[in-house]
């Protein structure tokens, strides 16, 4: 169960270095947290970095970025919550969510420029999750987003020291995010989705790290 400690107190109890505290101290709004992640190169390596290592290595993919954002948001008094966006024939995406005056917003690290920050104006998580749909497409130009999860409160795994240790991110946190209940965006029986238009495709690819893009298995098979 989530700890009874306030988010700020739970953050302060970690053994952050002076440098780490200075980094987090400068991130005094969700927008500044997003700016930090925007300036952090996208990491295509198949490893997971805790927030401490994101600062040290200055690299992150979406899971790393979501955990970092959840930590930084926690320092500002928000519960550290993340949501999994599940795709078909594409990579999933993980975002950190927060509330302001009862409305939902999000901070995230993505290899796609249009899958990042969302202002806290959405009445519920479904409204927020829907904003990612049109801009969530594969390298093939197909709209691939299909489900979004319940928010996962990371206070439930504080005993793993996930803010400062990498060990249990993949075997525990990523696994639980995959297992948590997901809601479908729509009933796709008989539905034909239009491909992503060229302008949106190009805009979303701005600054993309090509090595971090999901590729259909058959593409790899043809190249052998």
Buried (B, 14 or more C-beta within 10 A) or exposed (E): EBBEEEBEEBBEEBEBEEEBBEBBEEBEEBEBBBBBBBEBEBBEEEEBBBBBBBBEBEBBBBBBBBBBBBBBBBBBEBBBBBBBBBBEEBBBBBBBBBBEEEBBBBBBBBBBBBBBBBBBEBEEBEEBBBBBBBBBBBBBBBBBBBBBBBBBBBBBBBEBBBBBEBEBBEEEBBEBBEEBEBEEBEEEEEEEEEEBEEEBBEBBBEEBEEEBBBEBEEEEEEEE
